Amino acid sequence: MAAAFLSSPTGPMTTHFWGPIANWGLSLSAIYDASTKGPEIINERMSATQVVYSGLFARFAWCVQPRNYILLTCHTANVLAQSNQLRRWADYKRETDPVHAPAQLQNLGMMAGGAGAALAATLIARKPIMGAFNGMGGPFKKIAQAPAGPFYIHFWAPNFKWALSVNNLLDYDRPTDKISLSMTSALTLTGTIFMRWSFVITPVNYSLFFVNLVLSTSSGYHLCRKIKADYL
């Protein structure tokens, strides 16, 4: 049994194992911060982004070959963990800033609603647009049939990961006392390992490679800032 697991397509001798294991760092860091840190370090925009990101990647984990249950469970756990962080942030804001909290919560809710509406519209329009592209032939048909193209989760899950890097860039001067060491470490590690994983899955996913390159770099920048401020 143990030998079969070690040599399996998603066993510990493969990136299919270590990539998803690294992603457990996202949910575990949120659980750790919720257990040991105050809500003042929560980055509500990053947590909200991770809820959507992990929801998409849970679907991606089910569709990719070989199907990856470790990746599925870690992203499901991250949706729950980051949702809890958002709850803690909302409670903290209502208690400490009752004047501005309603507007901040409304803005976050509008962002979430907009993302949900865009996702729903995409799902509704997917098949009609895909059929139209197939009917046009030529390069449009190739786009419609590309396994990692814009009509499949293999495209959308990796590309939504750009939102994590955008958040890092928007927070380029975030005070270091409001940076989570555990979260930036997890983001840097998962970005680094997933650069390799993008070349060993089917289909090979170049967009996944580039998005993780930027994620590991931008998260590594904040990680270095945090380490320099706290330990050097």
N, C-alpha and C positions, 0 to 999 in steps of 0.2 A: 504494500500500500504506500509506504513512504517513498520507495524507489519510483513508483509510478507517478507520485506527485512531483518528485524532484525533476523527472524527465518530461513532465506534461508540457503542452504548448504555453500554458500560463503559469508554470512553476517557477520556483525561486532562482532557476538558472537563466531566466529570461527577463528582458525589459518589460514584458507583459505583466510580470509580477511586481517589479520594483517601481514602475511608473505609478500604478494605482496605489501602492503602499505609500509612496511619497505624498500622494494626494490626500491620504488620511491625515497628514499634517495640518490641512486646512481646517477640518472639523475639530481635530484634537486641540489645535491652538485656540479655537473659539471656546471650546469647553474649558480649557485651562484658564483662559482670560476671565471667563464667567465665574470660575471658582476662586480665583486668586487676585484678580485686578478689579479696580473700580470702573464704573461705566464711562468715566470721563475720557478713557483712551479709545473708546469705540469709534471707529470711522463708519458712520452710518451709510455713507455713499458706497463704500467698499463692501460692507455687509449686504446691502440691498443688491448690489451687482452680483455678488457671489450666490445669492439665492437663485437668481435667474440663470447664471452660468452653470451652477451645479444641476439645476433642473434639466438644462439642455444636455449636459454631459452624461446624466443618468440614461437618457434616451440613446445617446451616442454609444455608451458602453454596451447597450443591448444590441445595437445594430452592427458594431464593428466585428470583424473576424480576426482571431478567435474571440467569441463573446466573452466579455470580461466582467465577472460577477463581483470581483474585488472593487473595480472601478465603480460599478453600479451602487454598491452598498456605501462606499465612502462618500459619493456625491449625495446620496439620499441623506446620510448622516449630516453632511455639511449644510444642506437646505434647512434641516431642523436646528442645527447649532447656530447658524447665522440668523435665522428667524428669532431665536431666543435673544441674540445680541441686539437685534433691532428692538425687541420688546424692552430690554433693559435700558437702551438708549432713550426710548420714548418716555419711560417712567422717570428717568433721570432728568430729562429736559422739563417735564411737567412739574417736577418738584423744585428744580433750581432756577428755572427761567419761565415762570407761568405766563409772562407777558408775551414773549416771542415764540414759545413752544408751539402754540396752535398753528402759526404760519409755517414753522419749520416742518411740522408733521404733515401739513397740507401739501407742501412742496414735495416731500418725499412720496406722499400718496399719489400725487399727480404724475411723478416720474414712474412709479410702479404701474399706475393705470395706463400710461402711454405705452410702456413696454408690453403690457399684456394685450392692449388693443392692436399693436403692431404685429405681435406674434399671432394673434387670432386671424388678422387680415391675411397674413402670409400663408397660414394653413388653408384658409378658404380659397385663396387665389392660386395655390400651388398647382393643382391638377389642370385647371383651364389654361394657365400660362404655359405649363409644360407641354400640353397637347398642341397649343399654337406653335411653339418652337419646333416640335417634331414635324408638324405639317409644313413649316417653312423650309425644312431641309438644310443642307450645307452646314455651315458652322453653327447655326442655331440648333440643329438637331444634335450635333456633337455636344453642345453645352447642356441640352436637356438630358442626354444619356450619360454624361460624365458621372461616374460613381461618387466622385468627391466634388461635384458641381453644385450650383446654387439651389437645386431642387431637392437636396438630400441633407440629412442631419450631419453627414461627414463634412459638410461645408459650414453650416451655421454654428455648430458647437465650438469648433476651433476659432472661428472668426469672432464670435462673441467674446472670446477670451481677450480680444483687444481692449475691451472695456476695462479689464483689470489694469492693464498697462496705462490706459488713459487716466484712470483714477490715480495711479502712482505719479503721473506727470502733473496732474492738477495739484497734487499734494507735495510738489517738489520742495516747498519751504515749510512744510508742516512742522510744528514744534516737536522736538525729539521726545519730550515727556508725554506726548500724545501718540507716539508710535508704538505699536505692539511688537516687541522683539520676536515673540513666537510666531505671529502671523507673517511678518516680513521674511523670517527664516523659512517658513513653509512655502511661501510663494516663490522664493528664490530657488529652493530645492526642486519643487515640482516643475518649474520652468526649465531647469537644467536637464532633469531626467527626461522630460517629455520631448525635448529636442531630439533625443535618440529614439524614443518610442515612435515618433512620427514616421520613421523610416522602416519600421519592422511590422507595422500593421497593414492590413489590406482593406481599402486601397492605400498606397503610400500617400501621405498628406503633407505637401510642402507648405501649405498655409499654416498648418499646425506647428511646423518647425519654426517658421518666422515669428509667429505670435509668441511662442515660448522663448525665443531668443530675446525679444523685446521685454517680455515679462521678467525673465531672470535678471536682465540688466537693470531694469527700472526698480525692481524689488531689491536687488543687490545694492543699489545706490542708497535706498532708505535703510537697509540693514547696516551698511557701513556707517551711515550717519548716527544710527542708534548706538552701535558699538563704540564709536569714537566718543560720543557724548557721555556714555555711562561707564565705560571701562578704561578709556585711554587718557 
